[in-house]
Amino acid sequence: MNDVRDRSHRLNRATGIARHGRLRHRNPVGTAMKVLSGVAAVALVSTASVAAIAAKQVTDDFGDGVAIQGQPAQPAKGPAALNSYQGGFNMLVVGTDNDPEQGTAYGERDATLNDVNILLHVSADHTNATAVSIPRDLVTPIPACRKQDGSGTTPAMAAQPINSAWGEGGLNCVVQTVQGLTGLDVQYSAAVSFQGVIEMSNAIGGVPVCVAQPIHDRYTGLDLPQGTSTLQGDQALAFLRSRHGVGDGSDLGRISSQQAFLSSLLRTVKSNDTLTSPPTLYKLARAAASNMQLSQSLNDAGTMVEMGRALQDLPLAQVNFVQYPGTTGGTGVYSGKVQPSAELAAQLFAKIRADQSFSLGADSTGIGAERAAGAGSAAGASTAGSAAGSAAGASAGTAAGAGSASGAGGSAARAGSASAAGSAAGAGAAAGAGSGAGTGAGASGAGAAAGSGADLGTDGASAGAAGAAAAAGGASAPASSPAATAPAETLDGLQGQSADEQTCSKAFGS
């Protein structure tokens, strides 16, 4: 049997050219663009997802916020707020010395003191800011405050060191006391403890600090050589807490030393990529949210971003760190404490309330700091900065919109009593000095003899405040350049420095 099949039928196909569908010629540029578009889309989605997760984590860290009388909770704006804060604002940052989570690492304490009280005022046109350190032993009335456990209110007291306010009613009581002292409405407030200082300084990446002589402080463990050292973490905290290692060993000396740190911190975050680096800003935001108690009015990422946008373009020469005016050596309720200097306080607060910039007189750096070799004078730097940075007529035209003038009289009425201690501050408010700004790195006091038993008190609010401001200032647009105006008036007698001036901390006894 023949198994070979007949395949002759295959030859009977019609002859001709086979026709197929034509393939289009691919454009290599178009193909590349499609690929890139796909990659970009994936990148955008991924970036948005990461940003959303980061924002969610930061928001979760905020918690519920602290209820403050006169500070209504703000509707959440979210982290995507893009506008600059409208008008001026006042923010109080409080440093406490007794966080339950720190244990006995920094000594045992039977009470919590607000050793750092920082009130920052930013002008309505965002051309100047003033930060006043309120000495921890400054004697002032403390009003009746709601107890933290909700069980009632504490009685008003006529003349007490301001650092006892926390024990009467927590952050809310400190805010009410500062408003009574200064006559200024405080819209935002926050509290920071030791760990917050450590985390904020780590997130920033360290702050270069100059010391004029070697500093050794056995109480805080600080040991610094002469010259400039970059401090962060525990070392930054030790520097801010050091009282026995700087100046005359008093809290007033510590404030001026801390202002050298604050000025360097502000210069650092404005000169490097802190304000434009998302990873750094994210670390700052988480450090602030995780380690600070925020008022309900400040407990929103969008609000912080708006405030940061208002701050980013402030000229350094237009930012003054000053000490609340006060004297030591008084008698009676002022014995071993700090007595407010009513006349100088009135001049300071009048400038702040009117949103007017000012310069500081010669030898203004205080007993804990000195100008770095070759540095220009604070007065000259501030005056030059004022001429370049203030808007013409801003002081007259923006006081009403500053958010600080409102309620000045009412805040003064909240002072709680017309004692001798309160009259000095009240005089300042009544004289039209209706606003006190306060920031500084440290708590202050009358001196070594007036130490309130808090030698190891925290001085971290400064780092927390500056870090929070830096964290807030992430996405900002340049502000329009204000018109030049006349040189700023010099306020002689104030202790402090402008942010553009490099100073060095002085070692104890130098």
C-alpha positions in Angstrom: 0.0 0.0 0.0 1.3 3.3 -1.0 1.3 5.6 2.1 2.4 8.6 0.1 -0.4 11.1 -0.1 -1.3 12.9 -3.3 -0.3 16.6 -2.7 -0.9 17.7 -6.2 -3.9 19.7 -5.1 -1.7 22.1 -3.4 -0.4 23.1 -6.8 -3.9 24.2 -7.9 -3.9 27.4 -5.9 -4.4 30.7 -7.7 -1.3 32.4 -8.5 -0.5 36.0 -7.5 1.0 38.1 -4.8 -0.1 37.5 -1.3 -1.4 40.8 0.3 -1.1 41.5 4.1 -2.1 44.6 6.2 0.6 47.3 6.1 2.4 48.0 9.4 2.9 51.6 10.4 6.4 52.9 10.8 6.9 53.8 14.5 8.1 57.2 15.4 11.0 56.7 17.9 10.4 60.2 19.5 6.7 59.5 20.0 7.4 56.1 21.5 9.9 57.7 23.9 7.5 60.3 24.9 4.8 57.7 25.7 7.3 55.8 27.8 8.3 59.0 29.6 4.7 59.9 30.2 4.0 56.6 31.7 7.1 56.9 34.0 6.1 60.4 34.9 2.5 59.3 35.7 3.9 56.5 37.9 6.3 58.9 39.6 3.5 61.5 40.2 1.2 58.8 41.7 4.0 57.5 43.8 5.0 60.9 45.0 1.4 61.8 45.8 1.0 58.6 47.7 4.1 59.1 49.7 3.2 62.7 50.4 -0.3 61.7 51.5 1.1 59.0 53.8 3.6 61.5 55.3 0.9 64.1 55.8 -1.4 61.5 57.4 1.4 60.5 59.8 2.0 64.2 60.7 -1.7 64.8 61.2 -2.0 61.7 63.4 0.8 63.0 65.5 -1.0 66.3 66.3 -3.6 64.7 68.5 -6.6 66.7 69.8 -4.8 69.9 70.8 -5.0 71.9 74.0 -8.1 74.0 74.6 -7.1 77.6 75.4 -9.5 80.3 76.5 -9.7 82.9 73.7 -8.0 80.7 71.2 -10.8 79.0 69.1 -10.0 75.8 67.3 -9.3 76.5 63.6 -11.0 74.5 60.9 -8.5 72.1 59.4 -6.8 73.5 56.3 -4.7 70.4 55.7 -1.1 70.2 54.7 -1.7 71.5 51.2 -2.5 75.1 52.3 -0.5 77.3 49.9 -1.4 80.8 51.0 0.7 83.0 53.3 -0.8 83.9 56.6 -2.9 87.0 56.4 -2.0 89.7 58.9 0.2 89.6 62.0 0.1 86.9 64.7 1.4 86.2 68.2 2.6 82.7 69.2 3.6 81.7 72.7 6.0 78.7 73.1 6.4 77.3 76.6 9.3 75.1 77.8 8.5 72.8 80.7 11.0 71.1 82.9 9.1 67.9 83.9 8.0 65.6 81.2 6.7 62.3 82.6 8.5 60.4 79.8 11.9 61.7 80.8 11.9 60.0 84.2 14.7 61.1 86.5 17.3 61.6 83.7 17.4 65.3 84.4 16.8 65.2 88.2 13.8 64.6 90.3 11.0 67.2 90.4 7.9 67.4 92.4 6.3 70.0 90.2 6.3 71.2 86.6 7.5 74.8 85.9 7.2 76.8 82.7 10.8 77.9 82.8 10.8 79.1 79.2 8.1 81.5 78.0 8.5 82.6 74.4 6.1 85.0 72.7 6.8 85.7 69.0 5.2 88.7 67.3 5.2 89.0 63.5 4.0 92.2 62.0 1.0 92.4 59.8 3.0 93.2 56.7 5.5 90.4 57.5 8.5 92.8 57.4 9.6 92.5 61.0 9.4 90.2 64.0 10.2 90.5 67.7 11.0 87.7 70.1 11.0 88.5 73.8 12.3 86.1 76.4 10.2 86.5 79.5 12.4 85.7 82.6 11.2 82.7 84.5 11.4 84.7 87.8 9.6 87.8 86.6 7.0 88.6 89.2 3.5 89.2 87.7 -0.1 88.5 88.6 -1.4 85.1 87.8 -5.2 85.1 87.1 -7.7 82.5 88.1 -7.3 79.5 85.8 -9.2 76.4 85.0 -7.6 73.4 86.5 -6.2 70.8 84.1 -8.4 68.0 85.6 -11.5 70.1 85.1 -12.3 70.2 88.8 -12.7 73.9 89.0 -10.5 77.0 89.0 -7.5 78.1 90.9 -7.6 81.4 92.8 -5.9 84.5 91.3 -2.6 85.5 92.8 -1.2 89.0 92.9 2.5 88.6 92.7 4.2 85.3 91.7 7.1 84.3 89.5 5.7 83.6 86.0 7.1 80.1 86.0 4.5 79.0 88.5 1.7 79.5 86.1 1.9 76.0 84.6 1.2 74.4 87.9 -2.0 76.4 88.2 -3.6 75.4 85.0 -1.1 74.1 82.4 -0.6 75.7 79.0 -3.9 77.6 79.2 -2.9 79.3 82.5 0.5 80.4 81.1 -1.2 81.9 78.0 -3.7 83.9 80.2 -0.8 85.1 82.5 1.3 86.3 79.5 -1.7 88.0 78.0 -2.3 89.8 81.3 1.4 90.8 81.6 1.8 92.1 78.1 -1.7 93.3 77.1 -1.3 91.3 73.9 -3.8 88.7 72.6 -2.1 85.4 71.9 -3.6 83.5 69.0 -1.4 80.4 69.1 0.5 78.5 71.7 2.6 75.4 72.2 4.6 73.6 74.9 7.8 71.6 74.4 9.9 69.4 76.8 13.4 68.1 76.8 12.9 65.4 74.3 11.3 67.8 71.9 14.4 69.9 71.9 16.6 66.9 71.2 14.4 65.8 68.3 14.0 69.2 66.8 17.7 69.9 66.8 18.4 66.5 65.2 15.8 67.1 62.5 17.5 70.4 61.6 20.9 68.7 61.5 22.7 70.8 64.1 23.3 74.4 64.9 26.8 76.1 64.8 27.4 77.9 68.1 30.3 80.2 69.0 31.7 80.3 72.5 34.2 83.0 73.5 35.9 80.8 76.1 35.8 77.1 76.9 32.6 76.2 78.7 32.4 73.5 81.4 29.1 72.9 83.3 29.0 69.9 85.6 25.3 70.3 86.1 24.3 69.8 82.5 27.4 67.9 81.4 28.3 70.6 78.8 31.9 70.7 77.8 32.7 72.9 74.8 36.1 74.2 73.5 36.6 77.8 72.5 35.4 78.6 69.0 32.5 77.2 67.0 30.9 73.8 67.5 27.9 72.3 65.8 25.4 71.2 68.4 22.5 68.8 68.1 20.6 66.3 70.2 21.7 66.0 73.9 24.5 68.4 73.4 22.2 71.1 72.1 19.8 70.5 75.0 22.7 70.8 77.5 23.8 74.1 75.9 20.3 75.6 76.1 19.9 74.4 79.7 23.3 75.6 80.9 23.1 78.3 83.5 26.2 77.7 85.7 28.4 77.5 82.6 27.7 80.9 81.1 27.7 84.5 82.1 27.3 85.2 85.8 25.6 81.9 86.5 22.1 83.4 86.5 19.1 82.8 84.3 19.4 86.3 82.8 22.9 85.4 81.6 21.5 82.1 80.2 18.9 84.0 78.1 21.6 86.1 76.3 23.6 82.9 75.7 20.5 81.2 74.3 19.8 84.1 72.0 23.2 83.5 70.4 21.9 80.0 69.7 18.6 81.2 68.4 20.1 83.7 66.0 22.5 81.0 64.7 19.6 78.6 64.3 17.6 81.1 62.3 20.6 81.9 60.1 21.1 78.2 59.6 17.6 77.3 58.4 17.5 80.3 56.1 21.0 79.6 54.5 20.8 75.9 53.9 18.1 73.9 52.2 16.0 73.4 55.3 13.0 75.4 54.0 13.1 73.7 50.6 14.0 70.2 51.5 10.9 67.9 51.8 12.7 65.2 53.8 14.0 67.8 56.3 10.7 69.5 56.6 9.0 66.2 57.1 11.4 65.4 59.9 10.8 68.8 61.5 7.0 68.5 61.2 7.0 65.0 62.8 9.4 66.2 65.5 7.2 69.2 66.3 3.9 67.2 66.2 5.3 64.3 68.2 7.1 66.3 70.9 5.0 69.4 71.4 1.6 70.1 73.0 -0.2 72.4 70.5 -3.2 74.6 71.1 -6.3 73.7 69.2 -5.7 76.9 67.1 -2.3 75.7 66.1 -3.1 72.0 65.8 -3.2 71.9 62.0 -0.5 71.5 59.4 -2.1 73.9 57.0 -2.0 76.7 59.6 1.7 76.0 60.3 2.5 76.1 56.6 0.8 79.5 56.2 2.7 80.9 59.2 5.9 79.6 57.8 5.3 81.2 54.4 4.8 84.5 56.2 8.1 84.1 58.0 10.4 82.8 55.3 11.2 86.1 53.7 11.7 88.1 56.8 15.1 89.9 56.6 17.4 88.6 59.4 18.2 92.2 60.4 14.5 92.8 61.0 14.2 90.0 63.6 15.1 91.0 67.1 15.6 88.7 70.1 15.2 90.7 73.2 14.7 90.1 76.9 11.7 91.3 78.8 12.9 94.4 80.6 13.5 93.8 84.3 15.8 94.4 87.2 17.1 92.4 90.1 18.0 93.5 93.7 14.4 94.5 94.6 12.8 94.1 98.0 9.5 92.7 99.2 7.8 90.5 96.6 10.7 91.2 94.3 13.4 90.0 96.6 15.5 87.4 94.8 13.3 87.8 91.7 13.0 89.9 88.6 11.0 93.2 88.8 9.4 94.5 85.5 10.9 97.8 84.3 7.6 99.5 83.5 8.9 102.5 81.4 11.2 100.4 79.1 8.6 97.7 78.8 6.1 100.4 77.7 8.5 101.6 74.9 9.1 98.1 73.7 5.5 97.1 73.6 4.4 100.3 72.0 6.8 99.5 69.1 5.5 95.9 68.9 1.9 96.8 69.0 2.4 99.4 66.2 4.3 96.8 64.1 7.3 99.2 64.1 10.8 97.8 63.7 13.5 99.0 66.1 17.2 98.6 66.6 19.2 97.9 69.8 21.7 100.1 71.4 25.4 99.5 71.9 26.5 96.7 74.3 23.0 95.2 74.2 24.1 91.5 74.0 23.7 90.9 77.8 25.8 89.3 80.4 25.9 85.8 78.8 27.1 86.7 75.3 29.4 89.1 73.4 29.8 90.1 69.8 32.0 87.8 67.7 35.3 89.2 66.6 34.8 91.4 63.5 31.0 91.4 63.8 29.2 94.6 63.1 27.2 96.4 65.7 23.7 95.2 66.4 22.4 98.8 66.1 24.0 99.3 62.8 22.9 96.0 61.4 19.4 96.5 62.6 19.2 100.0 61.3 20.5 99.0 57.9 18.1 96.2 57.8 15.2 98.4 58.8 16.0 100.8 56.1 16.0 98.1 53.5 13.2 96.0 55.0 10.3 98.0 56.3 7.4 99.2 54.2 6.8 102.9 54.2 4.0 103.8 56.5 3.6 100.2 57.6 3.7 101.0 61.3 0.8 103.4 61.0 -1.3 101.4 58.5 -1.0 97.9 59.7 -1.4 98.0 63.4 -5.2 97.4 63.1 -4.6 94.3 61.0 -1.8 92.9 63.1 -4.0 90.7 65.2 -2.1 92.0 68.2 -3.7 95.3 68.8 -7.2 93.9 69.3 -8.1 93.1 72.8 -5.1 94.9 74.3 -7.2 96.7 76.9 -9.2 93.6 77.6 -6.1 91.5 78.0 -4.7 94.0 80.4 -7.9 93.7 82.4 -7.2 90.0 82.7 -4.0 90.6 84.6 -5.8 89.4 87.7 -4.9 92.0 90.3 -3.6 95.5 90.7 -0.6 94.5 92.8 2.7 96.1 92.8 4.0 93.3 90.7 1.2 93.8 88.1 1.4 97.5 88.0 4.7 97.5 86.2 3.4 95.4 83.4 0.0 97.1 83.5 1.6 100.4 83.1 3.1 99.2 79.9 -0.2 98.1 78.6 -2.0 101.2 79.8 0.6 103.4 78.1 -0.3 101.9 74.8 2.4 99.3 75.0 -0.3 96.8 74.4 1.8 94.0 73.1 4.6 91.9 74.5 6.4 89.5 72.3 8.4 86.8 73.7 10.8 84.4 72.5 14.1 83.3 73.7 15.9 80.2 74.3 15.6 80.1 77.9 13.9 80.6 81.1 15.3 83.4 83.1 15.6 84.4 86.6 17.0 86.9 89.0 20.4 85.3 89.3 22.1 82.4 90.9 20.5 83.3 94.3 17.1 83.5 92.7 17.2 80.2 90.9 13.8 78.9 91.9 15.4 75.5 92.6 15.3 74.7 88.9 19.0 74.6 88.0 18.3 71.9 85.5 15.2 73.6 84.1 14.6 73.2 80.4 15.4 75.9 78.0 14.2 74.1 74.9 11.3 76.2 73.8 13.6 78.2 71.7 14.7 75.3 69.6 11.1 74.1 69.5 9.8 77.4 68.3 12.4 78.0 65.7 12.1 74.4 64.5 8.4 74.6 64.3 8.7 77.8 62.3 11.1 76.1 60.0 8.9 73.1 59.7 6.0 75.4 58.9 7.9 77.2 56.2 8.2 74.4 53.6 6.6 75.6 50.4 6.8 79.3 50.3 6.8 81.9 47.6 9.0 85.0 47.7 7.2 88.0 49.1 7.3 91.4 47.3 10.1 93.6 48.4 8.9 96.3 50.8 9.8 99.9 50.2 12.6 101.5 52.0 11.8 103.8 54.9 13.6 105.8 57.5 16.1 104.1 59.8 14.5 102.4 62.8 14.5 104.1 66.2 17.0 102.7 68.7 15.7 101.4 72.0 18.5 101.9 74.5 18.5 99.7 77.6 17.1 96.5 76.0 19.2 93.4 76.1 19.3 91.2 73.0 20.5 91.1 69.4 19.3 91.0 65.8 19.2 87.7 64.0 21.8 88.8 61.5 24.4 89.4 64.2 26.9 86.7 65.2 27.5 86.6 68.9 29.4 84.2 71.1 28.4 82.8 74.5 30.6 83.9 77.4 31.9 81.3 79.8 31.0 81.7 83.5 33.1 84.2 85.3 34.7 85.6 82.1 
